[in-house]
Amino acid sequence: MLGHYSKSVIALGIMTACMTSHVYAAPLTIEQRLSLLEKKLSENQQELQETRNELAKYKKNTPQPVEANNYENTKLTKNDRVIVERKTPAKNANGVSSNVQPRAEAVSMADISSYIKDEIGFSYTGYFRAGWASTTNGSPKSWAIGSLGRFGNENSGWFDLTFNQKVYDKDGRTAKTVVTLDGNVGQNYSDGWFNDGSDNLLKFSDIYLTTTGFVPGYPEANLWVGKHAIQEYEIQMLDWKAHQANSAGGIGIENLAIGPGQFDFSLNRQDLRVCARNNNGSANCDRHQEVNTNSFDVHYHSVPLWNKATLEVAARYNASNDSTDQRHEQNDSKYFKVKDAWLGTTILRQKYDNGGSSDFAFQVANNSIATGFMNISDANPSYGNGVYYYGDHSNGLAFRVFTQGELYLRPDVVMANTLVYSQGNDLYDYHTGKHTDFNSLRAIVRPAYIWNDFNQTGVELAWFKQINKANDMSYHESGVKTTLFHSFKVGTSMLNSRPEIRFYTTYLKALENQIDDFAFNDRKSDQISFGAQAEVWW
């Protein structure tokens, strides 16, 4: 084809030269005619090259048809790139958009997946743990998880399921609905029916609307209304929350960029069943008042300190909103008096270059929130004891300092760790009563050898001791736990990588039990258990 094109060019050049000869008065010499012919040929070759360049550019930006059978056994991955046509309005010299110009772009399959998810606006996230366990002497019992740790000591199946649907996204404003179901599935009986008196439980922990773009001056801030609370802080190895706000309903704003950090605050409702007071000062929760209480929770977080270190400070205040009749009955000692309580928290987070991290925290609280610091299992800073409130709280104070994290001692050795020291005075304890002083220490380490990204073998070692002093008496509680495990997992982090399947053998020993009077099967003080557990989040 090109050869034919070249001959045509030569012929055209000869004709042009011939026609030109009639214009000049004098005939052209052969040399002149050849010179003119070469000039025309050069111009046409230049035009041909420009055409070739345009054609190459067009082919580069336009997807070319391929034979289907070339890829019939090939599966696309998120890193593969495809050509899409994007239509972008062209702008004239005045910056005004005119006609839409198509433009070819290469995008990855991950980009397309992200776009589809964003366009649909729906996400489904969750967590669960479940497994099988037995012992050398009857069914397994859990004890002091909040002091001796979770591994090999959990005999229930917990789940969180969150459904998130975008309902509006236009002009810089968004609105999303969020619903979270929390629950427990018993690991002992095969029937998993709820409300049959077993361990099968279900509740709504979140049902709220969250928005962006509606707070003046803070387009990235989240304004939400409904059953929700600000992000809680968890001690993962001990399975309790160091800072949280229980919420039946509330309103809050999060991610307000103020100064070097971000500011969150919320107002939450948490009504409690205030138990009747017996003559001897004990509680009768079969008879109770329904008392309205509210909490105000504030966080200032993500404050940079130095390389990979951030600071967070938080505070919570709980107060009751008793009716006149309720106050009179409390003042007459028919029911326990509901007292205001507060909590303060400071957390320093440090990340390390090799992938590890450590948190260092200090907390102080009073009244019923401080009572939560004494709980051997669920040491949550709760205003009530579940949905109930009781006890003669006398404005006592408690504090605790703790650290948690994981360290890579070597590239093939990782160790998770938690250490908590707590102390308080003049508090109400749910076991030893009013005017209780206490101190406790909880220590747990979990080193493991990393065979590869999918296998770890390790041990979890835990010890705790607590002393409560009340009525001129001392009550001692202490215990140890050893868990040997091998895990099939994804990733090397112990605290931040899932899914995980672990096989374990656990030895639990109650050294002293003067506070909760706990015992294993046949009133034994120890237990050997073994089992397997799956844990996953998505």
One Martini backbone bead per residue (centre of mass of N, CA, C, O) as a GRO file, in nm:
protein
  538
    1MET     BB    1   0.057   0.063  -0.021
    2LEU     BB    2   0.303   0.251   0.002
    3GLY     BB    3   0.404   0.210  -0.284
    4HIS     BB    4   0.157   0.328  -0.423
    5TYR     BB    5   0.173   0.598  -0.282
    6SER     BB    6   0.455   0.681  -0.401
    7LYS     BB    7   0.374   0.679  -0.701
    8SER     BB    8   0.157   0.897  -0.674
    9VAL     BB    9   0.343   1.118  -0.583
   10ILE     BB   10   0.524   1.121  -0.837
   11ALA     BB   11   0.300   1.181  -1.039
   12LEU     BB   12   0.209   1.444  -0.914
   13GLY     BB   13   0.478   1.587  -0.943
   14ILE     BB   14   0.495   1.577  -1.257
   15MET     BB   15   0.232   1.729  -1.319
   16THR     BB   16   0.303   1.984  -1.170
   17ALA     BB   17   0.554   2.047  -1.335
   18CYS     BB   18   0.410   2.068  -1.606
   19MET     BB   19   0.211   2.295  -1.537
   20THR     BB   20   0.427   2.501  -1.454
   21SER     BB   21   0.563   2.536  -1.740
   22HIS     BB   22   0.327   2.721  -1.854
   23VAL     BB   23   0.378   2.974  -1.675
   24TYR     BB   24   0.641   3.008  -1.780
   25ALA     BB   25   0.813   3.158  -2.025
   26ALA     BB   26   1.041   2.968  -1.964
   27PRO     BB   27   1.185   2.684  -1.990
   28LEU     BB   28   1.270   2.414  -1.807
   29THR     BB   29   1.498   2.246  -1.675
   30ILE     BB   30   1.586   1.946  -1.560
   31GLU     BB   31   1.697   2.046  -1.287
   32GLN     BB   32   1.446   2.211  -1.205
   33ARG     BB   33   1.242   1.986  -1.215
   34LEU     BB   34   1.382   1.801  -1.002
   35SER     BB   35   1.375   2.005  -0.769
   36LEU     BB   36   1.066   2.036  -0.761
   37LEU     BB   37   1.004   1.739  -0.715
   38GLU     BB   38   1.157   1.708  -0.442
   39LYS     BB   39   0.991   1.913  -0.284
   40LYS     BB   40   0.713   1.775  -0.310
   41LEU     BB   41   0.798   1.505  -0.186
   42SER     BB   42   0.878   1.616   0.094
   43GLU     BB   43   0.599   1.729   0.172
   44ASN     BB   44   0.443   1.454   0.153
   45GLN     BB   45   0.614   1.300   0.364
   46GLN     BB   46   0.542   1.484   0.601
   47GLU     BB   47   0.236   1.431   0.595
   48LEU     BB   48   0.259   1.125   0.638
   49GLN     BB   49   0.395   1.135   0.920
   50GLU     BB   50   0.166   1.289   1.062
   51THR     BB   51  -0.045   1.072   1.013
   52ARG     BB   52   0.099   0.846   1.167
   53ASN     BB   53   0.102   0.986   1.445
   54GLU     BB   54  -0.204   1.011   1.478
   55LEU     BB   55  -0.262   0.706   1.460
   56ALA     BB   56  -0.092   0.619   1.707
   57LYS     BB   57  -0.246   0.791   1.916
   58TYR     BB   58  -0.522   0.660   1.873
   59LYS     BB   59  -0.443   0.366   1.944
   60LYS     BB   60  -0.344   0.425   2.238
   61ASN     BB   61  -0.650   0.558   2.329
   62THR     BB   62  -0.774   0.286   2.204
   63PRO     BB   63  -0.943   0.012   2.229
   64GLN     BB   64  -0.859  -0.311   2.129
   65PRO     BB   65  -0.930  -0.578   1.975
   66VAL     BB   66  -0.969  -0.914   2.098
   67GLU     BB   67  -0.922  -1.231   2.151
   68ALA     BB   68  -1.108  -1.420   2.359
   69ASN     BB   69  -0.919  -1.682   2.384
   70ASN     BB   70  -0.673  -1.533   2.526
   71TYR     BB   71  -0.870  -1.499   2.822
   72GLU     BB   72  -1.041  -1.753   2.920
   73ASN     BB   73  -0.812  -1.831   3.169
   74THR     BB   74  -0.834  -1.531   3.284
   75LYS     BB   75  -0.809  -1.344   3.586
   76LEU     BB   76  -0.896  -1.072   3.724
   77THR     BB   77  -0.738  -0.808   3.894
   78LYS     BB   78  -0.688  -0.523   4.086
   79ASN     BB   79  -0.421  -0.443   3.897
   80ASP     BB   80  -0.569  -0.428   3.657
   81ARG     BB   81  -0.606  -0.258   3.338
   82VAL     BB   82  -0.836  -0.030   3.184
   83ILE     BB   83  -1.022   0.117   2.925
   84VAL     BB   84  -1.166   0.443   2.944
   85GLU     BB   85  -1.423   0.683   2.882
   86ARG     BB   86  -1.385   1.032   2.928
   87LYS     BB   87  -1.601   1.312   2.982
   88THR     BB   88  -1.474   1.642   2.920
   89PRO     BB   89  -1.512   1.961   2.955
   90ALA     BB   90  -1.442   2.216   2.758
   91LYS     BB   91  -1.239   2.517   2.759
   92ASN     BB   92  -1.214   2.829   2.703
   93ALA     BB   93  -1.054   3.130   2.738
   94ASN     BB   94  -1.289   3.201   2.973
   95GLY     BB   95  -1.365   2.913   3.122
   96VAL     BB   96  -1.592   2.794   2.948
   97SER     BB   97  -1.795   2.547   2.892
   98SER     BB   98  -1.841   2.322   2.637
   99ASN     BB   99  -1.779   2.072   2.481
  100VAL     BB  100  -1.753   1.727   2.497
  101GLN     BB  101  -1.452   1.542   2.560
  102PRO     BB  102  -1.315   1.259   2.481
  103ARG     BB  103  -1.122   1.036   2.711
  104ALA     BB  104  -0.865   0.820   2.758
  105GLU     BB  105  -0.835   0.578   3.035
  106ALA     BB  106  -0.646   0.416   3.287
  107VAL     BB  107  -0.785   0.165   3.503
  108SER     BB  108  -0.846  -0.009   3.775
  109MET     BB  109  -1.028  -0.253   3.928
  110ALA     BB  110  -1.025  -0.111   4.203
  111ASP     BB  111  -1.152   0.153   4.103
  112ILE     BB  112  -1.415   0.027   4.003
  113SER     BB  113  -1.503  -0.099   4.270
  114SER     BB  114  -1.510   0.167   4.432
  115TYR     BB  115  -1.720   0.307   4.254
  116ILE     BB  116  -1.952   0.107   4.289
  117LYS     BB  117  -1.974   0.127   4.595
  118ASP     BB  118  -2.026   0.434   4.599
  119GLU     BB  119  -2.276   0.432   4.416
  120ILE     BB  120  -2.446   0.239   4.592
  121GLY     BB  121  -2.378   0.286   4.919
  122PHE     BB  122  -2.297  -0.009   5.031
  123SER     BB  123  -2.224  -0.170   5.352
  124TYR     BB  124  -2.064  -0.471   5.506
  125THR     BB  125  -1.986  -0.526   5.843
  126GLY     BB  126  -1.774  -0.731   6.077
  127TYR     BB  127  -1.795  -0.973   6.359
  128PHE     BB  128  -1.649  -1.292   6.481
  129ARG     BB  129  -1.681  -1.564   6.724
  130ALA     BB  130  -1.590  -1.919   6.724
  131GLY     BB  131  -1.628  -2.264   6.874
  132TRP     BB  132  -1.443  -2.524   7.045
  133ALA     BB  133  -1.483  -2.693   7.374
  134SER     BB  134  -1.299  -2.853   7.649
  135THR     BB  135  -1.239  -3.087   7.920
  136THR     BB  136  -1.129  -3.301   8.190
  137ASN     BB  137  -1.408  -3.168   8.359
  138GLY     BB  138  -1.625  -3.095   8.169
  139SER     BB  139  -1.739  -2.803   8.114
  140PRO     BB  140  -1.641  -2.501   8.028
  141LYS     BB  141  -1.491  -2.219   8.203
  142SER     BB  142  -1.501  -1.886   8.263
  143TRP     BB  143  -1.234  -1.655   8.398
  144ALA     BB  144  -1.119  -1.348   8.426
  145ILE     BB  145  -1.084  -1.201   8.145
  146GLY     BB  146  -1.015  -0.898   8.252
  147SER     BB  147  -0.727  -1.033   8.381
  148LEU     BB  148  -0.635  -1.311   8.191
  149GLY     BB  149  -0.780  -1.323   7.927
  150ARG     BB  150  -0.892  -1.472   7.619
  151PHE     BB  151  -0.717  -1.699   7.557
  152GLY     BB  152  -0.877  -1.994   7.631
  153ASN     BB  153  -1.146  -1.810   7.784
  154GLU     BB  154  -1.363  -1.851   7.553
  155ASN     BB  155  -1.732  -1.970   7.546
  156SER     BB  156  -1.830  -1.772   7.314
  157GLY     BB  157  -2.040  -1.615   7.052
  158TRP     BB  158  -1.957  -1.325   6.887
  159PHE     BB  159  -2.131  -1.034   6.729
  160ASP     BB  160  -2.100  -0.795   6.447
  161LEU     BB  161  -2.345  -0.606   6.246
  162THR     BB  162  -2.302  -0.377   5.967
  163PHE     BB  163  -2.520  -0.130   5.812
  164ASN     BB  164  -2.451   0.076   5.516
  165GLN     BB  165  -2.640   0.363   5.376
  166LYS     BB  166  -2.659   0.568   5.116
  167VAL     BB  167  -2.897   0.859   5.060
  168TYR     BB  168  -2.681   1.103   5.009
  169ASP     BB  169  -2.500   1.282   4.720
  170LYS     BB  170  -2.453   1.637   4.714
  171ASP     BB  171  -2.282   1.920   4.711
  172GLY     BB  172  -2.102   1.812   4.973
  173ARG     BB  173  -2.339   1.615   5.069
  174THR     BB  174  -2.414   1.366   5.323
  175ALA     BB  175  -2.604   1.049   5.382
  176LYS     BB  176  -2.625   0.796   5.646
  177THR     BB  177  -2.710   0.471   5.736
  178VAL     BB  178  -2.690   0.294   6.062
  179VAL     BB  179  -2.670  -0.063   6.148
  180THR     BB  180  -2.625  -0.251   6.460
  181LEU     BB  181  -2.557  -0.588   6.552
  182ASP     BB  182  -2.561  -0.753   6.862
  183GLY     BB  183  -2.418  -1.072   6.990
  184ASN     BB  184  -2.491  -1.407   7.119
  185VAL     BB  185  -2.360  -1.747   7.082
  186GLY     BB  186  -2.394  -2.037   7.197
  187GLN     BB  187  -2.152  -2.326   7.258
  188ASN     BB  188  -2.349  -2.571   7.372
  189TYR     BB  189  -2.619  -2.553   7.223
  190SER     BB  190  -2.776  -2.619   6.920
  191ASP     BB  191  -2.985  -2.425   6.990
  192GLY     BB  192  -3.026  -2.073   6.856
  193TRP     BB  193  -3.237  -1.940   7.030
  194PHE     BB  194  -3.401  -1.673   7.128
  195ASN     BB  195  -3.541  -1.621   7.435
  196ASP     BB  196  -3.464  -1.918   7.616
  197GLY     BB  197  -3.240  -1.866   7.855
  198SER     BB  198  -2.982  -1.839   7.711
  199ASP     BB  199  -2.687  -1.718   7.536
  200ASN     BB  200  -2.889  -1.595   7.332
  201LEU     BB  201  -2.824  -1.275   7.188
  202LEU     BB  202  -2.989  -0.947   7.106
  203LYS     BB  203  -2.893  -0.622   6.961
  204PHE     BB  204  -2.902  -0.268   6.934
  205SER     BB  205  -2.619  -0.045   6.905
  206ASP     BB  206  -2.711   0.077   6.617
  207ILE     BB  207  -2.923   0.374   6.507
  208TYR     BB  208  -2.834   0.602   6.248
  209LEU     BB  209  -2.759   0.935   6.131
  210THR     BB  210  -2.507   1.044   5.898
  211THR     BB  211  -2.318   1.348   5.825
  212THR     BB  212  -2.204   1.580   5.568
  213GLY     BB  213  -2.194   1.941   5.520
  214PHE     BB  214  -2.372   2.077   5.786
  215VAL     BB  215  -2.124   2.219   5.915
  216PRO     BB  216  -2.024   2.520   5.956
  217GLY     BB  217  -1.683   2.525   5.841
  218TYR     BB  218  -1.717   2.178   5.844
  219PRO     BB  219  -1.735   1.960   5.589
  220GLU     BB  220  -1.601   1.688   5.744
  221ALA     BB  221  -1.808   1.671   5.949
  222ASN     BB  222  -1.998   1.470   6.182
  223LEU     BB  223  -2.349   1.443   6.188
  224TRP     BB  224  -2.549   1.284   6.447
  225VAL     BB  225  -2.852   1.071   6.488
  226GLY     BB  226  -2.912   0.847   6.761
  227LYS     BB  227  -2.795   0.528   6.815
  228HIS     BB  228  -2.494   0.638   6.965
  229ALA     BB  229  -2.127   0.671   6.983
  230ILE     BB  230  -1.831   0.732   7.055
  231GLN     BB  231  -1.540   0.611   7.019
  232GLU     BB  232  -1.400   0.349   7.163
  233TYR     BB  233  -1.174   0.203   7.413
  234GLU     BB  234  -0.977  -0.094   7.390
  235ILE     BB  235  -0.885  -0.389   7.568
  236GLN     BB  236  -0.822  -0.655   7.388
  237MET     BB  237  -0.700  -0.888   7.576
  238LEU     BB  238  -0.946  -0.821   7.807
  239ASP     BB  239  -1.231  -0.727   7.698
  240TRP     BB  240  -1.238  -0.399   7.753
  241LYS     BB  241  -1.346  -0.070   7.823
  242ALA     BB  242  -1.196   0.230   7.902
  243HIS     BB  243  -1.374   0.405   7.689
  244GLN     BB  244  -1.725   0.494   7.726
  245ALA     BB  245  -2.072   0.533   7.587
  246ASN     BB  246  -2.377   0.477   7.671
  247SER     BB  247  -2.663   0.430   7.430
  248ALA     BB  248  -3.006   0.506   7.338
  249GLY     BB  249  -2.948   0.811   7.257
  250GLY     BB  250  -2.837   1.080   7.023
  251ILE     BB  251  -2.588   1.348   6.978
  252GLY     BB  252  -2.327   1.436   6.726
  253ILE     BB  253  -1.980   1.545   6.675
  254GLU     BB  254  -1.725   1.475   6.430
  255ASN     BB  255  -1.426   1.589   6.307
  256LEU     BB  256  -1.322   1.857   6.426
  257ALA     BB  257  -1.103   2.092   6.304
  258ILE     BB  258  -0.889   2.177   6.582
  259GLY     BB  259  -0.611   2.258   6.532
  260PRO     BB  260  -0.407   1.972   6.549
  261GLY     BB  261  -0.686   1.835   6.588
  262GLN     BB  262  -0.977   1.647   6.695
  263PHE     BB  263  -1.334   1.694   6.757
  264ASP     BB  264  -1.556   1.535   6.997
  265PHE     BB  265  -1.922   1.512   7.059
  266SER     BB  266  -2.181   1.406   7.306
  267LEU     BB  267  -2.534   1.328   7.365
  268ASN     BB  268  -2.662   1.091   7.608
  269ARG     BB  269  -2.884   0.826   7.671
  270GLN     BB  270  -2.925   0.643   8.012
  271ASP     BB  271  -3.130   0.450   8.148
  272LEU     BB  272  -3.222   0.336   8.486
  273ARG     BB  273  -3.252   0.080   8.735
  274VAL     BB  274  -3.344   0.159   9.048
  275CYS     BB  275  -3.294   0.010   9.334
  276ALA     BB  276  -3.398  -0.118   9.604
  277ARG     BB  277  -3.374  -0.068   9.961
  278ASN     BB  278  -3.270  -0.231  10.215
  279ASN     BB  279  -3.218  -0.222  10.552
  280ASN     BB  280  -2.909  -0.345  10.509
  281GLY     BB  281  -2.825  -0.214  10.204
  282SER     BB  282  -2.935  -0.386  10.003
  283ALA     BB  283  -3.052  -0.517   9.694
  284ASN     BB  284  -3.378  -0.477   9.508
  285CYS     BB  285  -3.436  -0.532   9.163
  286ASP     BB  286  -3.741  -0.612   9.146
  287ARG     BB  287  -3.742  -0.322   9.265
  288HIS     BB  288  -3.791  -0.017   9.067
  289GLN     BB  289  -3.669   0.259   8.898
  290GLU     BB  290  -3.719   0.487   8.623
  291VAL     BB  291  -3.426   0.655   8.525
  292ASN     BB  292  -3.306   0.944   8.399
  293THR     BB  293  -3.007   0.963   8.194
  294ASN     BB  294  -2.701   1.155   8.116
  295SER     BB  295  -2.436   1.225   7.873
  296PHE     BB  296  -2.109   1.381   7.835
  297ASP     BB  297  -1.889   1.356   7.545
  298VAL     BB  298  -1.527   1.411   7.503
  299HIS     BB  299  -1.288   1.458   7.226
  300TYR     BB  300  -0.922   1.488   7.176
  301HIS     BB  301  -0.750   1.404   6.875
  302SER     BB  302  -0.474   1.356   6.676
  303VAL     BB  303  -0.217   1.469   6.824
  304PRO     BB  304   0.084   1.569   6.742
  305LEU     BB  305   0.419   1.513   6.864
  306TRP     BB  306   0.589   1.293   6.714
  307ASN     BB  307   0.711   1.038   6.569
  308LYS     BB  308   0.434   0.841   6.561
  309ALA     BB  309   0.278   1.044   6.767
  310THR     BB  310  -0.018   1.059   6.980
  311LEU     BB  311  -0.294   1.248   7.127
  312GLU     BB  312  -0.549   1.185   7.390
  313VAL     BB  313  -0.851   1.338   7.516
  314ALA     BB  314  -1.104   1.260   7.775
  315ALA     BB  315  -1.463   1.307   7.867
  316ARG     BB  316  -1.716   1.223   8.126
  317TYR     BB  317  -2.069   1.297   8.209
  318ASN     BB  318  -2.296   1.188   8.464
  319ALA     BB  319  -2.663   1.234   8.493
  320SER     BB  320  -2.953   1.278   8.658
  321ASN     BB  321  -3.335   1.287   8.598
  322ASP     BB  322  -3.526   1.326   8.836
  323SER     BB  323  -3.801   1.314   8.987
  324THR     BB  324  -3.963   1.419   9.257
  325ASP     BB  325  -4.053   1.140   9.363
  326GLN     BB  326  -3.778   1.000   9.337
  327ARG     BB  327  -3.622   1.179   9.534
  328HIS     BB  328  -3.793   1.119   9.783
  329GLU     BB  329  -3.740   0.808   9.786
  330GLN     BB  330  -3.433   0.838   9.814
  331ASN     BB  331  -3.431   1.013  10.076
  332ASP     BB  332  -3.597   0.763  10.224
  333SER     BB  333  -3.439   0.487  10.141
  334LYS     BB  334  -3.598   0.314   9.916
  335TYR     BB  335  -3.374   0.418   9.729
  336PHE     BB  336  -3.113   0.470   9.553
  337LYS     BB  337  -2.887   0.718   9.507
  338VAL     BB  338  -2.822   0.919   9.233
  339LYS     BB  339  -2.499   0.989   9.114
  340ASP     BB  340  -2.273   1.165   8.993
  341ALA     BB  341  -2.028   1.114   8.718
  342TRP     BB  342  -1.676   1.078   8.622
  343LEU     BB  343  -1.433   1.088   8.332
  344GLY     BB  344  -1.074   1.054   8.269
  345THR     BB  345  -0.858   1.066   7.965
  346THR     BB  346  -0.522   0.951   7.861
  347ILE     BB  347  -0.357   0.907   7.534
  348LEU     BB  348  -0.064   0.741   7.410
  349ARG     BB  349   0.058   0.697   7.075
  350GLN     BB  350   0.292   0.444   6.942
  351LYS     BB  351   0.479   0.397   6.656
  352TYR     BB  352   0.671   0.166   6.462
  353ASP     BB  353   0.879   0.083   6.201
  354ASN     BB  354   0.818  -0.250   6.234
  355GLY     BB  355   0.481  -0.235   6.320
  356GLY     BB  356   0.454  -0.154   6.596
  357SER     BB  357   0.288  -0.082   6.924
  358SER     BB  358   0.191   0.178   7.177
  359ASP     BB  359   0.000   0.229   7.478
  360PHE     BB  360  -0.059   0.515   7.702
  361ALA     BB  361  -0.249   0.539   8.015
  362PHE     BB  362  -0.489   0.760   8.196
  363GLN     BB  363  -0.721   0.731   8.480
  364VAL     BB  364  -1.020   0.900   8.621
  365ALA     BB  365  -1.270   0.850   8.888
  366ASN     BB  366  -1.611   0.834   9.015
  367ASN     BB  367  -1.803   0.644   9.173
  368SER     BB  368  -1.953   0.422   8.962
  369ILE     BB  369  -1.720   0.434   8.759
  370ALA     BB  370  -1.499   0.344   8.963
  371THR     BB  371  -1.621   0.067   9.020
  372GLY     BB  372  -1.541  -0.059   8.742
  373PHE     BB  373  -1.230  -0.090   8.810
  374MET     BB  374  -1.287  -0.354   9.007
  375ASN     BB  375  -1.358  -0.544   8.799
  376ILE     BB  376  -1.241  -0.855   8.704
  377SER     BB  377  -1.367  -0.859   8.419
  378ASP     BB  378  -1.564  -0.598   8.358
  379ALA     BB  379  -1.375  -0.292   8.344
  380ASN     BB  380  -1.593  -0.087   8.293
  381PRO     BB  381  -1.700   0.264   8.274
  382SER     BB  382  -1.982   0.245   8.431
  383TYR     BB  383  -2.273   0.381   8.568
  384GLY     BB  384  -2.376   0.092   8.576
  385ASN     BB  385  -2.509  -0.243   8.629
  386GLY     BB  386  -2.595  -0.228   8.352
  387VAL     BB  387  -2.938  -0.148   8.400
  388TYR     BB  388  -2.838  -0.100   8.690
  389TYR     BB  389  -2.874   0.078   9.014
  390TYR     BB  390  -2.641   0.061   9.296
  391GLY     BB  391  -2.541   0.194   9.592
  392ASP     BB  392  -2.317   0.358   9.826
  393HIS     BB  393  -2.208   0.646   9.710
  394SER     BB  394  -1.904   0.859   9.828
  395ASN     BB  395  -1.702   1.011   9.624
  396GLY     BB  396  -1.501   0.828   9.521
  397LEU     BB  397  -1.172   0.733   9.403
  398ALA     BB  398  -1.006   0.641   9.084
  399PHE     BB  399  -0.720   0.479   8.929
  400ARG     BB  400  -0.541   0.419   8.606
  401VAL     BB  401  -0.272   0.237   8.454
  402PHE     BB  402  -0.173   0.171   8.106
  403THR     BB  403  -0.064  -0.088   7.869
  404GLN     BB  404  -0.056  -0.148   7.507
  405GLY     BB  405   0.056  -0.403   7.259
  406GLU     BB  406   0.316  -0.455   7.001
  407LEU     BB  407   0.621  -0.649   6.946
  408TYR     BB  408   0.919  -0.677   6.748
  409LEU     BB  409   1.187  -0.855   6.850
  410ARG     BB  410   1.171  -0.990   6.568
  411PRO     BB  411   1.088  -1.080   6.256
  412ASP     BB  412   0.995  -1.382   6.408
  413VAL     BB  413   0.895  -1.202   6.670
  414VAL     BB  414   0.596  -1.163   6.865
  415MET     BB  415   0.445  -0.926   7.121
  416ALA     BB  416   0.187  -0.914   7.330
  417ASN     BB  417   0.060  -0.651   7.566
  418THR     BB  418  -0.054  -0.608   7.922
  419LEU     BB  419  -0.086  -0.333   8.171
  420VAL     BB  420  -0.258  -0.301   8.499
  421TYR     BB  421  -0.316  -0.029   8.731
  422SER     BB  422  -0.516  -0.007   9.036
  423GLN     BB  423  -0.687   0.256   9.241
  424GLY     BB  424  -0.896   0.297   9.548
  425ASN     BB  425  -1.140   0.506   9.739
  426ASP     BB  426  -1.439   0.500   9.873
  427LEU     BB  427  -1.613   0.250   9.750
  428TYR     BB  428  -1.840   0.065   9.563
  429ASP     BB  429  -1.886  -0.286   9.583
  430TYR     BB  430  -2.051  -0.572   9.450
  431HIS     BB  431  -1.913  -0.755   9.694
  432THR     BB  432  -1.798  -0.556   9.954
  433GLY     BB  433  -1.917  -0.276   9.931
  434LYS     BB  434  -1.888  -0.014  10.114
  435HIS     BB  435  -1.598   0.149  10.166
  436THR     BB  436  -1.385   0.066   9.940
  437ASP     BB  437  -1.061  -0.051   9.907
  438PHE     BB  438  -0.816  -0.068   9.629
  439ASN     BB  439  -0.596  -0.305   9.446
  440SER     BB  440  -0.445  -0.371   9.114
  441LEU     BB  441  -0.293  -0.636   8.898
  442ARG     BB  442  -0.236  -0.671   8.538
  443ALA     BB  443  -0.078  -0.941   8.344
  444ILE     BB  444   0.013  -0.976   7.985
  445VAL     BB  445   0.154  -1.220   7.755
  446ARG     BB  446   0.217  -1.281   7.376
  447PRO     BB  447   0.423  -1.487   7.242
  448ALA     BB  448   0.558  -1.548   6.897
  449TYR     BB  449   0.621  -1.755   6.625
  450ILE     BB  450   0.709  -1.683   6.285
  451TRP     BB  451   0.685  -1.875   6.009
  452ASN     BB  452   0.464  -1.695   5.863
  453ASP     BB  453   0.183  -1.529   5.743
  454PHE     BB  454   0.008  -1.819   5.842
  455ASN     BB  455   0.202  -1.883   6.104
  456GLN     BB  456   0.169  -1.945   6.468
  457THR     BB  457   0.360  -1.987   6.778
  458GLY     BB  458   0.242  -1.985   7.127
  459VAL     BB  459   0.202  -1.786   7.438
  460GLU     BB  460  -0.014  -1.723   7.723
  461LEU     BB  461   0.056  -1.501   7.999
  462ALA     BB  462  -0.110  -1.477   8.327
  463TRP     BB  463  -0.168  -1.220   8.592
  464PHE     BB  464  -0.340  -1.158   8.912
  465LYS     BB  465  -0.418  -0.895   9.169
  466GLN     BB  466  -0.658  -0.840   9.443
  467ILE     BB  467  -0.750  -0.582   9.695
  468ASN     BB  468  -1.002  -0.565   9.939
  469LYS     BB  469  -1.120  -0.301  10.169
  470ALA     BB  470  -1.365  -0.385  10.430
  471ASN     BB  471  -1.465  -0.376  10.740
  472ASP     BB  472  -1.171  -0.456  10.844
  473MET     BB  473  -1.118  -0.616  10.571
  474SER     BB  474  -0.958  -0.862  10.357
  475TYR     BB  475  -0.969  -0.924   9.997
  476HIS     BB  476  -0.859  -1.196   9.791
  477GLU     BB  477  -0.747  -1.198   9.440
  478SER     BB  478  -0.620  -1.468   9.223
  479GLY     BB  479  -0.435  -1.557   8.910
  480VAL     BB  480  -0.374  -1.798   8.640
  481LYS     BB  481  -0.243  -1.832   8.292
  482THR     BB  482  -0.205  -2.092   8.028
  483THR     BB  483  -0.148  -2.067   7.666
  484LEU     BB  484  -0.138  -2.286   7.401
  485PHE     BB  485  -0.061  -2.206   7.046
  486HIS     BB  486  -0.199  -2.229   6.709
  487SER     BB  487  -0.198  -2.025   6.405
  488PHE     BB  488  -0.418  -1.945   6.148
  489LYS     BB  489  -0.332  -1.671   5.929
  490VAL     BB  490  -0.336  -1.314   5.831
  491GLY     BB  491  -0.061  -1.213   5.913
  492THR     BB  492   0.147  -1.096   6.196
  493SER     BB  493  -0.052  -0.958   6.359
  494MET     BB  494  -0.225  -0.993   6.665
  495LEU     BB  495  -0.428  -0.721   6.672
  496ASN     BB  496  -0.467  -0.653   6.324
  497SER     BB  497  -0.512  -0.961   6.220
  498ARG     BB  498  -0.752  -1.099   5.991
  499PRO     BB  499  -0.803  -1.404   5.997
  500GLU     BB  500  -0.845  -1.673   6.263
  501ILE     BB  501  -0.703  -1.993   6.362
  502ARG     BB  502  -0.713  -2.159   6.684
  503PHE     BB  503  -0.511  -2.376   6.880
  504TYR     BB  504  -0.568  -2.501   7.224
  505THR     BB  505  -0.423  -2.488   7.564
  506THR     BB  506  -0.556  -2.454   7.907
  507TYR     BB  507  -0.449  -2.307   8.222
  508LEU     BB  508  -0.645  -2.263   8.521
  509LYS     BB  509  -0.593  -2.056   8.831
  510ALA     BB  510  -0.724  -2.015   9.155
  511LEU     BB  511  -0.562  -1.881   9.421
  512GLU     BB  512  -0.791  -1.661   9.487
  513ASN     BB  513  -1.163  -1.614   9.610
  514GLN     BB  514  -1.282  -1.369   9.817
  515ILE     BB  515  -1.472  -1.200   9.621
  516ASP     BB  516  -1.639  -1.418   9.408
  517ASP     BB  517  -1.631  -1.729   9.469
  518PHE     BB  518  -1.490  -1.901   9.260
  519ALA     BB  519  -1.556  -2.210   9.061
  520PHE     BB  520  -1.517  -2.498   8.933
  521ASN     BB  521  -1.572  -2.794   8.881
  522ASP     BB  522  -1.621  -2.941   9.185
  523ARG     BB  523  -1.478  -2.693   9.333
  524LYS     BB  524  -1.243  -2.621   9.171
  525SER     BB  525  -0.932  -2.423   9.110
  526ASP     BB  526  -0.908  -2.575   8.827
  527GLN     BB  527  -0.827  -2.588   8.458
  528ILE     BB  528  -0.844  -2.799   8.161
  529SER     BB  529  -0.831  -2.689   7.824
  530PHE     BB  530  -0.966  -2.736   7.483
  531GLY     BB  531  -0.938  -2.601   7.135
  532ALA     BB  532  -1.123  -2.397   6.891
  533GLN     BB  533  -1.087  -2.075   6.709
  534ALA     BB  534  -1.267  -1.821   6.543
  535GLU     BB  535  -1.156  -1.504   6.386
  536VAL     BB  536  -1.337  -1.216   6.240
  537TRP     BB  537  -1.306  -0.941   6.004
  538TRP     BB  538  -1.481  -0.694   5.748
   0.00000   0.00000   0.00000
